[in-house]
Amino acid sequence: FIVSPKHQGKGIGNRLMSEAMAFCQRRGVEFVYLTTFEGLDAARHLYEKWGFRLDEEKEEETWGLRLREQRFLWVRGESS
C-alpha cells in the first residue's frame, strides 16, 4: 500500500500494517516479504517498527528510473 504524503503522519500506514499483519498471523504465515525503494524513510521506519529487517538491496529500472529496490523480511518468532 501507499499512503499519500498529504495523509502521512496520521496513523493510516500503521493501521493498514496492523490489519495486514493480523491477517498473516491468523493464518499462521511464517514469513512476509515486502519491497520499497531507498529514500522512502517513512515506509522503512514503519516496516522496522513492525519487526521487518532489510533483507536485500538491488538496483532496478522502475518507471524508467534507476532505483535501489529494498526487500524487507518479517519472520514469525524473530524479535523486532
Backbone torsions as a table, in degrees:
resi	resn	phi	psi	omega
1	PHE	NA	157.8	177.1
2	ILE	-130.3	129.7	175.6
3	VAL	-101.7	125.9	179.3
4	SER	-55.4	138.5	177.4
5	PRO	-51.7	-32.9	178.8
6	LYS	-60.5	-27.9	-175.5
7	HIS	-111.1	4.6	178.2
8	GLN	-70.4	154.3	178.7
9	GLY	84.3	9.0	-178.8
10	LYS	-110.9	6.4	178.8
11	GLY	85.9	4.2	-178.0
12	ILE	-65.2	-48.3	179.4
13	GLY	-60.2	-40.5	179.1
14	ASN	-64.2	-41.3	178.6
15	ARG	-66.2	-41.7	177.7
16	LEU	-63.5	-43.1	178.8
17	MET	-64.6	-39.0	178.0
18	SER	-58.8	-46.0	178.8
19	GLU	-64.4	-45.3	-178.9
20	ALA	-62.5	-44.8	-177.9
21	MET	-71.7	-35.5	175.7
22	ALA	-62.0	-42.7	176.7
23	PHE	-57.3	-48.8	-179.5
24	CYS	-62.7	-43.4	-177.2
25	GLN	-68.7	-38.4	177.4
26	ARG	-61.3	-31.2	-177.8
27	ARG	-94.6	5.5	175.6
28	GLY	71.5	25.3	179.1
29	VAL	-61.1	133.5	-177.3
30	GLU	-88.1	-31.2	178.5
31	PHE	-152.3	154.3	179.6
32	VAL	-134.7	132.7	171.2
33	TYR	-107.5	145.3	169.4
34	LEU	-144.5	159.3	-179.1
35	THR	-126.1	151.2	175.3
36	THR	-149.5	-171.7	179.3
37	PHE	-122.6	146.4	177.2
38	GLU	-53.1	137.8	178.5
39	GLY	99.8	-13.5	176.4
40	LEU	-89.8	73.8	-170.4
41	ASP	-65.2	-34.4	178.9
42	ALA	-64.2	-40.9	178.5
43	ALA	-64.5	-46.4	-179.2
44	ARG	-60.4	-43.0	178.7
45	HIS	-59.5	-44.3	179.5
46	LEU	-61.6	-46.9	-178.2
47	TYR	-62.7	-43.1	179.7
48	GLU	-66.5	-35.8	176.7
49	LYS	-59.3	-33.7	-178.9
50	TRP	-90.6	10.0	174.1
51	GLY	91.5	8.8	175.2
52	PHE	-79.1	150.0	175.3
53	ARG	-129.0	149.8	177.9
54	LEU	-63.7	124.3	-175.2
55	ASP	-110.0	-31.6	-176.2
56	GLU	-161.0	145.8	172.9
57	GLU	-131.4	141.2	175.8
58	LYS	-156.0	150.9	177.0
59	GLU	-77.7	132.9	179.7
60	GLU	-136.1	153.6	169.8
61	GLU	-98.6	115.8	-177.7
62	THR	-132.8	131.7	-179.3
63	TRP	53.9	33.3	178.7
64	GLY	77.5	9.7	-179.2
65	LEU	-120.3	148.4	172.0
66	ARG	-84.8	114.7	-177.9
67	LEU	-128.1	154.2	174.5
68	ARG	-93.6	109.1	177.7
69	GLU	-82.1	137.8	178.7
70	GLN	-119.2	130.1	176.5
71	ARG	-106.7	128.7	178.7
72	PHE	-110.2	149.1	-176.5
73	LEU	-128.9	136.2	170.2
74	TRP	-118.6	132.1	178.5
75	VAL	-123.4	127.3	178.7
76	ARG	-53.8	132.8	176.4
77	GLY	89.8	-13.4	175.6
78	GLU	-79.2	139.0	176.7
79	SER	-74.5	149.9	-178.9
80	SER	-86.9	NA	NA
